[in-house]
Amino acid sequence: MPDPAVGGLVVLAALALLAIPGPSVLYVVSQSVEGGPRAGLLSTLGIHLGTLVRATAAAIGLSSLLVSSAEAFNVVKYAGAAYLVFIGLRTLAGHASEEPQALEVDSRRRIARGATVQILNPKTALFFFAFLPQFVDPGAGSTGLQILLFGLSSPSTVNVSPK
């Protein structure tokens, strides 16, 4: 198990990172404005699901793959930007004029989009793949478990939620 003092440092570092809004925050805010509090909360749930995917990927060692390849990181970065542009253009093109969708389908879509935004978020990639591993102590047990615990307990998993 990681040292609680080190865990506190991870939390403080993640809080500093939260001071700079990124794609996930922008996505949740835009969904909240477009669809109200429920849409914002569903989008936030998707963001948390994406964070779970990121933390798991880092814990099983995919962090070294992404960090070692500038091209792989750029692919993730540009895919994330393209996805946000796609969502924005789709909204501007008259999403409101479409037939109303079933609430369940809309809910799943918002959650899936939120997860996709978070998985493709370069800021989150840097946090999980380059920053968190620095706090791992190989002598304190499973490195994968430590990364998973740090990732799931850090405030970076907290997002903007509507009132």
Secondary structure, 3 states (H helix, E strand, C coil): CCCHHHHHHHHHHHHHHHCCCCHHHHHHHHHHHHHCHHHHHHHHHHHHHHHHHHHHHHHCCHHHHHHHCHHHHHHHHHHHHHHHHHHHHHHHCCHHHCCCCCHHHHHHHHHHHHHHHHHCCHHHHHHHHHHHHHHCCHHHCCHHHHHHHHHHHCHHHCCCCCC
